[in-house]
């Protein structure tokens, strides 16, 4: 990440080389992958992994705005969980339910295509 990128992302409180800690692991920020209206996505590396090549992930950081009532990341997580539960729910359908199932499957394919286009290397979207 360049100095210019660091300056541009100061509002997020994130810099290249910064270490983020959670209860189970810690990540070092490698570089900015992209940014948008709600925040930015960074390439991070797991610093606790015992693997020879430490795994890399994509970490999404959301801008905190006082005027925003709900976290966009929390909404995104809820959507991903809902889609995942539908995807893994195996049940036989008939008639009208079959049409609903087909719509859900089309949506899931579209959603998966969007996610797959965003993947690079071994990133995991949080």
C-alpha angles and dihedrals in degrees: 000000000000125000087252091056090048091053093046091052098045088104088066093051091235129126136176110268093023115138119226117199130201130175093272107026148002131232132201118214110238104177147327113272097183146320138213144167096301101040142292143290120227134193106237133179126218107241096188099055116114091208117118090240108040110229120251124217139181113245119199117212120193125210110243109227124180090213092056111091099191131036111249090209092055089051091048091050091050090051092049091049091049092048091046093051091050091047093053095041103103113193137143114250132192136191113337092008089057090058090051090049091052091052091050091048091051090050092048092050090050092046091048091050090054092050093044091053089055096050121102128177108324102335121149117201113227 
